[in-house]
Amino acid sequence: MKPEGWHATLASFEEGLAESDTPFFRGLAHGSMELELYRPVGADLQTPHTRDELYIVRQGNGTFERDGERIPFGPGDALFVPAQMEHRFVEFSDDFDTWVIFWGPEGGEQHAD
């Protein structure tokens, strides 16, 4: 499937992952937004990203580490990671996968506190 447009099915993401040599498949994109399905096997080896991201856990459970803090996660949980922040999924079940949404400018969105 071409990763542009306004509709994608879970089956197209599953098929894309099966054909990929990486643990993620980008199946939908528009402007700065990208939607991926991420399914690490054994270990999560990702490094910090240049844009903000949102994970929405589809299935499985484990522990999520973000900037040195650890929390348990499970299906339906949403996890936000600002651009450039260290993070990873640790101690996750074999059936774990998550939706990943990237958006915004390089370096992440800035906000006033």
C-alpha positions as CSV (number, residue, x, y, z in Angstrom):
1,M,0.0,0.0,0.0
2,K,1.2,3.5,-0.8
3,P,1.6,5.4,2.6
4,E,-0.4,8.4,1.6
5,G,-4.1,9.0,1.6
6,W,-6.9,8.9,4.2
7,H,-7.8,5.2,4.7
8,A,-5.7,2.2,5.7
9,T,-6.8,-1.1,7.1
10,L,-5.3,-3.1,9.9
11,A,-4.8,-5.9,7.4
12,S,-2.7,-3.6,5.2
13,F,-0.4,-2.8,8.2
14,E,-0.2,-6.5,9.1
15,E,0.8,-7.3,5.5
16,G,3.3,-4.5,5.4
17,L,5.0,-5.7,8.6
18,A,5.1,-9.3,7.3
19,E,6.9,-8.1,4.1
20,S,9.2,-5.7,6.0
21,D,12.7,-6.3,7.2
22,T,12.1,-3.8,10.0
23,P,9.8,-3.9,13.1
24,F,7.6,-1.1,11.8
25,F,5.4,-0.3,8.8
26,R,4.3,3.2,7.8
27,G,0.9,2.7,6.3
28,L,-0.6,6.2,6.3
29,A,0.8,9.6,5.9
30,H,-0.3,13.2,5.3
31,G,1.7,16.3,5.6
32,S,3.9,15.9,8.7
33,M,1.7,13.1,10.1
34,E,2.8,9.5,9.8
35,L,1.0,6.4,11.2
36,E,3.0,3.3,11.8
37,L,2.4,-0.1,13.3
38,Y,5.5,-1.0,15.4
39,R,6.2,-4.6,16.5
40,P,9.6,-5.1,18.0
41,V,10.8,-8.7,18.5
42,G,12.9,-9.5,21.6
43,A,14.2,-6.0,22.2
44,D,13.3,-2.5,21.4
45,L,16.4,-1.0,19.8
46,Q,15.0,2.4,18.8
47,T,16.8,5.7,19.4
48,P,15.3,9.1,20.0
49,H,13.3,10.6,17.2
50,T,13.4,14.1,15.7
51,R,9.7,14.6,15.9
52,D,7.0,14.3,18.6
53,E,5.3,10.9,18.8
54,L,2.3,9.2,20.3
55,Y,2.1,5.5,21.0
56,I,-1.3,3.8,21.3
57,V,-0.8,0.2,22.5
58,R,-2.8,-2.2,20.3
59,Q,-2.0,-5.4,22.1
60,G,0.4,-6.9,24.7
61,N,1.9,-5.5,27.8
62,G,5.2,-4.6,29.4
63,T,7.1,-1.7,30.8
64,F,7.8,1.6,29.0
65,E,10.8,3.6,29.9
66,R,10.9,7.4,29.1
67,D,13.7,9.7,30.2
68,G,14.7,7.3,33.0
69,E,11.1,6.8,34.3
70,R,9.4,3.4,34.0
71,I,5.7,2.7,33.9
72,P,3.7,-0.5,33.1
73,F,1.5,-0.4,29.9
74,G,-1.2,-2.5,28.3
75,P,-3.8,-2.5,25.5
76,G,-5.4,0.9,24.9
77,D,-2.7,2.9,26.8
78,A,-1.5,6.1,25.1
79,L,2.1,7.2,25.7
80,F,3.5,10.6,24.5
81,V,7.2,11.1,23.8
82,P,8.6,14.6,22.9
83,A,11.2,14.8,20.1
84,Q,14.8,13.9,21.1
85,M,13.8,12.1,24.4
86,E,15.3,8.7,25.2
87,H,12.6,6.0,25.4
88,R,11.9,2.3,24.8
89,F,9.6,-0.6,25.5
90,V,11.2,-3.1,27.9
91,E,10.0,-6.4,29.3
92,F,7.2,-6.7,26.8
93,S,5.1,-9.7,25.9
94,D,5.6,-11.6,22.6
95,D,2.3,-10.4,21.2
96,F,3.1,-6.7,21.8
97,D,2.5,-4.1,19.1
98,T,1.6,-0.5,19.1
99,W,0.4,2.3,16.8
100,V,2.8,5.1,16.4
101,I,1.9,8.6,15.3
102,F,4.6,11.1,14.3
103,W,3.7,14.7,13.6
104,G,5.0,18.2,13.6
105,P,8.3,19.9,12.8
106,E,11.8,18.5,13.3
107,G,12.7,19.2,17.0
108,G,9.1,18.8,18.1
109,E,6.4,21.3,18.8
110,Q,7.3,24.0,21.3
111,H,4.9,25.1,24.0
112,A,4.8,27.8,26.7
113,D,4.8,26.6,30.3
